[in-house]
Amino acid sequence: LTFYNPCFTNAELTESLKLIGNKDFNKPLTIGFAGALVDNKGLGILLKALKMLPDFSWINRVLIIGGGVNRKKYQLLAQDIPVDVQFKGWLNRYELNKLYAEIHIQVIPSKSEGFPKVLSESAAFGCVPIVSAMPAIEQLITSDNNGFLLKELLPEELCSILKFINRERQLLHSMSNNILKIVHNFTYEKYNHQIREKIL
């Protein structure tokens, strides 16, 4: 039996939808990363991909949310990226939600995941994901529909997707709307309903 890991109530989901309003994907975009600052989570892939971009005029800022033993290493790696890269550290849920409301693209290049909680959390705020292609993820995320799948965890592939995003802005609004269609799977109410229906 498949059970998605719940991370918000129906009431919290309603509040998140109020916060985001209509995200504007035509203005400079905010890119987000949330997770432990360790190699397995793939922040290095994102930073190296950013370094390869020929144009940064379409990026407002990059928000790095989380902490870990490699923070200083990643800060050094980000130093010569000609865009505002902010390391926010660990945040409480309220602070995190405020940033999700601002983020347009959530990058999740993890090397191993079941279904990353940050994907469902950010999806509730209409963030378009760029995420590792793994079996559990591919059940809900399809490229060019509600997100982008990284078939290979390489900076070159991520850079190619970022350049595509800048060229094809008109797709992002519909992708944001489509990612919102999966978030009901991650409420506690949905989880409890499945327990009752499938097990009890």
C-alpha positions as CSV (number, residue, x, y, z in Angstrom):
1,L,0.0,0.0,0.0
2,T,1.2,3.5,-0.8
3,F,0.9,6.3,1.8
4,Y,2.2,9.7,1.1
5,N,3.9,11.4,4.1
6,P,1.5,14.1,5.4
7,C,2.8,17.5,6.3
8,F,-0.1,19.9,6.7
9,T,-3.8,20.0,7.7
10,N,-6.6,21.1,5.4
11,A,-6.7,24.4,7.2
12,E,-3.0,25.0,6.7
13,L,-3.4,24.2,3.0
14,T,-6.2,26.7,2.7
15,E,-3.9,29.3,4.4
16,S,-1.1,28.6,2.0
17,L,-3.3,29.1,-1.0
18,K,-4.3,32.5,0.4
19,L,-0.7,33.5,0.9
20,I,0.4,32.9,-2.7
21,G,-2.3,34.8,-4.5
22,N,-1.3,34.8,-8.2
23,K,2.5,34.2,-8.5
24,D,3.9,36.4,-11.3
25,F,6.2,34.2,-13.4
26,N,7.0,37.1,-15.9
27,K,9.1,39.1,-13.5
28,P,12.6,38.0,-12.3
29,L,12.2,34.7,-10.5
30,T,13.2,33.5,-7.0
31,I,14.9,30.1,-6.9
32,G,14.7,28.1,-3.7
33,F,16.6,25.2,-2.1
34,A,15.5,23.7,1.3
35,G,17.3,20.9,3.1
36,A,20.4,19.9,5.0
37,L,23.6,21.4,3.6
38,V,25.2,18.0,2.9
39,D,26.4,16.6,-0.4
40,N,23.6,14.0,-0.6
41,K,21.0,16.8,-0.9
42,G,22.6,18.2,-4.0
43,L,23.1,21.9,-3.2
44,G,26.5,21.7,-4.9
45,I,24.7,20.7,-8.2
46,L,22.5,23.8,-8.0
47,L,25.4,26.2,-7.3
48,K,27.5,24.7,-10.1
49,A,24.6,24.9,-12.5
50,L,24.1,28.5,-11.7
51,K,27.7,29.2,-12.4
52,M,27.2,27.9,-16.0
53,L,24.3,30.3,-16.8
54,P,25.1,32.9,-19.5
55,D,22.5,35.3,-18.2
56,F,21.3,36.2,-14.7
57,S,19.0,39.0,-15.5
58,W,15.9,36.8,-15.1
59,I,16.8,35.7,-11.5
60,N,15.8,37.9,-8.6
61,R,17.6,35.9,-5.9
62,V,18.4,32.4,-4.7
63,L,17.3,31.3,-1.3
64,I,19.2,28.5,0.5
65,I,17.2,27.3,3.4
66,G,18.8,24.9,5.9
67,G,22.0,24.2,7.7
68,G,24.8,21.7,8.0
69,V,28.4,21.0,8.3
70,N,29.2,22.0,4.8
71,R,27.6,25.5,5.0
72,K,31.0,27.4,4.7
73,K,32.0,25.2,1.7
74,Y,28.8,26.1,-0.1
75,Q,29.1,29.7,0.8
76,L,32.5,29.8,-0.8
77,L,31.2,28.0,-3.9
78,A,28.5,30.7,-4.2
79,Q,30.7,33.7,-3.8
80,D,31.4,34.3,-7.5
81,I,27.8,33.7,-8.7
82,P,26.6,37.1,-10.0
83,V,23.2,37.0,-8.4
84,D,21.9,37.5,-4.8
85,V,22.4,34.1,-3.1
86,Q,21.1,34.1,0.5
87,F,21.9,31.5,3.1
88,K,18.9,31.6,5.5
89,G,19.8,28.7,7.9
90,W,17.1,26.7,9.6
91,L,13.7,28.4,9.8
92,N,10.5,27.7,11.8
93,R,7.4,26.7,9.8
94,Y,6.0,30.2,9.8
95,E,9.2,31.7,8.4
96,L,9.6,28.9,5.9
97,N,6.1,29.3,4.6
98,K,6.6,33.1,4.0
99,L,9.6,32.2,1.8
100,Y,7.7,29.4,-0.1
101,A,5.2,32.1,-1.0
102,E,7.9,34.1,-2.7
103,I,9.8,31.2,-4.3
104,H,8.9,30.4,-8.0
105,I,11.2,27.5,-8.7
106,Q,12.1,24.9,-6.0
107,V,15.2,22.9,-6.8
108,I,15.5,19.4,-5.1
109,P,18.4,17.5,-6.6
110,S,18.7,14.9,-3.9
111,K,20.7,11.7,-4.6
112,S,18.4,9.5,-2.6
113,E,14.8,10.2,-1.5
114,G,11.5,8.5,-0.8
115,F,9.3,11.4,-1.4
116,P,10.9,14.6,-0.1
117,K,8.8,16.5,2.3
118,V,10.1,19.8,0.9
119,L,8.4,18.9,-2.5
120,S,4.9,18.6,-1.0
121,E,5.5,21.7,1.3
122,S,6.6,23.9,-1.5
123,A,4.0,22.6,-3.9
124,A,1.3,23.9,-1.6
125,F,2.6,27.4,-2.4
126,G,2.7,26.8,-6.2
127,C,6.4,26.4,-6.4
128,V,7.4,24.7,-9.7
129,P,9.8,21.8,-8.7
130,I,13.0,20.7,-10.4
131,V,13.4,17.3,-8.7
132,S,15.4,14.1,-9.0
133,A,13.6,11.4,-11.1
134,M,12.9,8.6,-8.6
135,P,10.0,6.1,-8.7
136,A,7.9,7.7,-5.9
137,I,8.4,11.1,-7.4
138,E,7.6,10.1,-10.9
139,Q,4.1,8.9,-9.8
140,L,3.1,12.5,-9.3
141,I,5.6,14.8,-11.1
142,T,5.8,14.8,-14.9
143,S,8.1,17.0,-16.9
144,D,6.6,20.0,-18.6
145,N,3.3,19.4,-16.8
146,N,3.8,20.2,-13.1
147,G,7.5,20.2,-12.7
148,F,10.9,19.1,-14.2
149,L,12.5,15.7,-13.6
150,L,16.3,15.5,-13.4
151,K,17.2,12.2,-15.1
152,E,20.8,12.7,-14.3
153,L,22.1,14.6,-11.3
154,L,24.5,16.7,-13.2
155,P,25.0,20.5,-13.1
156,E,24.8,20.5,-16.9
157,E,21.3,19.0,-17.0
158,L,20.1,21.4,-14.3
159,C,21.6,24.3,-16.1
160,S,19.8,23.2,-19.3
161,I,16.5,23.2,-17.5
162,L,17.1,26.6,-16.0
163,K,17.8,28.1,-19.4
164,F,14.7,26.4,-20.7
165,I,12.7,28.0,-17.9
166,N,13.9,31.5,-18.8
167,R,12.9,30.9,-22.5
168,E,9.5,29.4,-21.8
169,R,8.0,31.6,-19.1
170,Q,4.5,31.1,-20.4
171,L,4.6,27.4,-19.2
172,L,5.5,28.2,-15.6
173,H,2.1,29.6,-14.6
174,S,0.2,26.6,-15.8
175,M,2.8,24.3,-14.2
176,S,2.3,26.1,-10.9
177,N,-1.4,25.6,-11.1
178,N,-0.9,22.0,-12.0
179,I,1.4,21.3,-9.0
180,L,-1.3,22.6,-6.7
181,K,-3.5,19.7,-7.9
182,I,-1.4,17.1,-6.1
183,V,-1.2,18.8,-2.7
184,H,-4.4,17.3,-1.3
185,N,-2.5,14.0,-1.2
186,F,-0.3,15.3,1.7
187,T,-2.9,16.5,4.3
188,Y,-3.2,14.7,7.6
189,E,-6.9,14.3,6.8
190,K,-6.2,12.4,3.6
191,Y,-3.7,10.2,5.4
192,N,-6.2,9.3,8.1
193,H,-8.9,8.6,5.5
194,Q,-6.5,6.2,3.7
195,I,-5.7,4.4,7.0
196,R,-9.4,3.9,7.7
197,E,-10.2,2.8,4.1
198,K,-7.2,0.6,3.3
199,I,-6.4,-0.9,6.7
200,L,-9.1,-0.5,9.3
